[in-house]
Amino acid sequence: MRISQGLLPTFVAAYFIGVTPAAAQDADLDRVAELLSGSWKSTAPVQAIEGTPEAVILHVAPVELEGFGHALYAEMTRESEPTDPYRQVIYELYRFGDEGTIRLRTHEFRRAAGIGPALLGMWAVPEIFPQLDRGSLHATLDVELSASGNGFAGQTPCAYPTAWLGAVEMTSRVEIQEGRFVAVDEGIAADGSTAWGGGSGVTFEPFDPGITVEDFGEGLYAIDFVKGDGEVAADGDDVTVHYSGWVLDLESEIIGGSKFDSSYDRPTGPQPFTFPLPGRLIEGWNRAAPGVRAGGVRRLIIPGDLAYGPRGRPGIPPNATLFFTLEILDVVKGVDPTGAEMGVEGDGN
């Protein structure tokens, strides 16, 4: 389900970030980035194109991208679908013109269908965000900002073309304060009337999503989107999961991504995968699968050295970093020859 762009086409359509490397030394740009960063939740349900209104979750984190002075990665989801973003963008902060006006620019991904799933959750580990090229992005709009209260506020310097829901152009206004973020997008029909949006817009407040990150070292990370409340997996146990894996193509002219394997996409339909711990798996799985709980959802980011290494495999380039999402369906505790249950003691916290 997609959130109606009638309410958030600009602001929720993308976050905005810089163009000039010199911006890195700009205290005001630093402050805007600081105010935007974090996890946010809409204070009221947002109307969806399909389905019932629901709260929107927004995650924003600064990332280092070559050629960008200030860049942030933003990911937006429905509250009920934390691993299925409907919007993933790069924001850029930069100075414009002789007066050095602050602008917040939105960049979309040219190959969103391929690159989006691989970037899922990267706001939680921004230090390893992949080095994307500007050729893989396209700018969609700017918002001009100026100091306002303890933060910043502003709007688009002109109307921008759009084709959403009967509108032919759109405008956007934002207010960024400590602990409060407001976006007001308005679509304008050909006759000059409001096609959607406007009014008071959407207000966001800081939010703790309960998502945690575990750093296993050597570039291996696990992001737990859902903790689960079932058995905790340990050596000797059998674990049943649904999974999908993606790889980024960082060498192509326009960077993309591809799904190389998924238990959901078998010829006869979804087929869960069961494996023992430790198992005959790539090393990243062997290290990061213990500790999962039945009912949980874990994201794995596995560097090439702990995946298929320099040899790669069909569909996976040599030394490629892999991105997996695991839905933990079941954990069956192992039994040793005496009949004693194997695995860790306690609740695994």
Secondary structure, 3 states (H helix, E strand, C coil): CCECCCCCCCCCCCCEECCCHHHHHCHHHHHHHHHHCEEEEECCCECECCCCCECEEEEEEEECCCCCCEEEEEEEEECCCCCCCCEEEEEEEEEECCCCEEEEEEEEECCHHHHHHHHCCHHHCHHHCCCCCHHHEEEEEEEEEEEECCEEEEECCCCEECCHHHCCEEEEEEEEECCEEEEEEEEECCCCCEEEECCCCEEEEECCCCCEEEEEECCEEEEEEECCCCCECCCCCEEEEEEEEEEEECCCCCCEEEEEEEHHHCCCCCCCEEEECCCCCCHHHHHHCCCCECCCEEEEEECHHHCCHHHCECCECCCCCEEEEEEEEEEECCECCCCCECCCCCCCC
